[in-house]
Amino acid sequence: MNAILRPVATAASTADFRVAMRHLTGGVSVITAGRGREITGMTVSSVTSLSVDPPALIVSINREASSFPLIKRSCAFGVNILNADQLEIAERFAGKGGLKGAERFAGAEWITGVSGVPLLVGALAALDCEVEEIIERHSHGIVVGRVQEIRNSARSAALAYWHGQYAAVDQREDAARLAESRSGVTC
């Protein structure tokens, strides 16, 4: 069956769209870009797996963000999937406190990935990616990254973003709470 694309008669308002998108729960990651002294990064909830073979992912980045030109120029970026106790890092890379560029990296331990981008020690996972393609649409660039290196952690609690707020998602705790709430249910 072929898909039929129809023009939209009226466009949705940006305010309504923002409200609708806040219903999506997203994992929080810090995207890092650059090498040496010219580094920067940003907090995102727009990382998506694209392929397992080869390992690849997609991230949507505002083209006005300081990270975007560095990613285009260096053809590499890091994806640091934050654990639940890294809220301060998420806020710092989201711009809270006014820090910019390399200043945002202070107060955390970083290593250099194979491409030269900074990777966060203690993240749930840190992935070093090579840019395969950048598709520029509207205000953002859809960056397709081929994963070159992966550093996984044994931690299990993730940092998520929902309805404009950060939330901890802990698989062990949440499963225990769910089991407890079901224990009193009889059919």
N, C-alpha and C positions, 0 to 999 in steps of 0.2 A: 504494500500500500504506500502510495506517495504522499508525503506531507504537503499540505497546501498552506502557503503563507498568505495571510490576508492583512491588508493595511489596517492599522488601528485608527479608528475614527477620532478618538480623543485620547490624549496622553494622560497618564496618572500624574497626580501632583507629587512633587518631591516630598512634601510633608507626609502624605499618606504612604508613600513608598518607604520612608524612614520608619514609620510606625510598624508597617508590615514586616520589614526586615529585622526589627528588634525581637520578633518572635522566634527567629532562628538562634539556636544556641551554637556558639562557635568556640573551638579551642583557641587559646591565645598563644601566639608565637611572636618572637622578635626576629625580624628580617635584618640581617647585617650585610653591609656592602662596603667595598673598598679594601685597600691594603695599606699597611704601614701606618703613617700618621693621618692619611686621608681616609678615615672611616666614619661611618654613620650607621644608623639603624632606625627601625620603626616598629611599633607594635601593630599587629594585624590579627584578624580572625578570619582571613580569607585564603588560608592554605587548604588545598584539596589534592588528594592523591589522583594521579592521572593514569599511571601504569605501574604494574609490578615487574614486568619484563619487557623492556628495561625499566629499572626503578626511575620514575619521573613524577613530578608534581607540578601544580599550577598555583600561582599566587597573583592576586590582583593588587596592583600598587598605583596609587594616585600619581599621575605624571608630574604634579607640582611638588611631590615629596623630595627631600634632599637625597634619598636613597636611589631614586629612579635613574638620574644621569650616571651615577657611579656603577649601577648594575649594567646599564647599556654600554658604558665604556670598558668595564673590566670583564664583562661576559661571565660573571660569577656572583653568587650570593649565598648567604647562610640562612637556614631556617632553624630556629631554636624554639622547640615546643616546650612551653613553660610548665613547671610543676606548680602545685597549689601554693607553695610558700614563696613564690617568686613574684608576688604582686607588686612589690616596690620596683622591680626591674621593668615590669609591664608598664607601670605608670611613668617611669623615667623615660622609656623609649616612646611613650605616647605624647611626650612633651610636657608633662607635669613638672613644675619647677623651672621651666625655661631652659633646660640644658639642651645643647645642640652638638652634633657631630661626635667627636671623640670624647667629649665630656660625659656623654651618656654611658660610657663603658666603665666609668669609675665605680668602685664599690662591689664589683663582681669579678670572678675569675674567668679569664678567657684563654683559649688556645688558638693557634692558627691552623686552619684546615688545609687540605692539600692544594686548594686554589689560592690560598693566602687570605681568605676572609676569616674574621673572628667567629669562633664557636663558643657558646656558653657552657662552661663546666657546671654540671649539676642539673642541666635541663633534662626533661624526660627523654628527649632525643635531640640531637644536633646533627643537621644534614648539610653537607657542603655540596652545592649545586653549580653546574655549568649551564649557562643559558643556551637553550636550543632555539628558542624563538620568542619574540615579543610582538604581541598583537595589540596595537594601539586603537582603542575605541573610546569615544566620549572622553571622560575625564581620567580614565585609567589605562594602564597597560597590563595585559594579561601575560605574565611571564611564565614560560614553560621551562622548567629546569630538570636536567638529567642529574640524578644523584650520583656523586662521585665518592662520597665518604659518609658513613653513618656512625654516630656514637650514641648508643642507647644507655639509659640509666635503669637501675632496678626499682626506682620509685614508682608509685602507682597512683598518686593523687595529681590530677591535672587542674590547670587554671582554665576556666571557661568564661565566656562573656555572654550575658543574656539580659535583655531589657535595660541596656545602658549601665550594667553593673558587673563586676567580677564575681565569680562564684567558684568554690572548690568542688571538684567532682572526684570522689574517692571511691573506687570500685569496691573495695573491701567494706568500707563503712556503709555505703549505699546499699550493697547487697544484704548486709546484716539488718539494716533498718527495714528493707523490703520483706525479708524473711520474718522479722518480728511482727510487722503489720499483718502479714498473711497468717501467722500462727493462730490467731483467734477466729479466723474465718472457717466456717463449716458449711458444707453443701448438703 
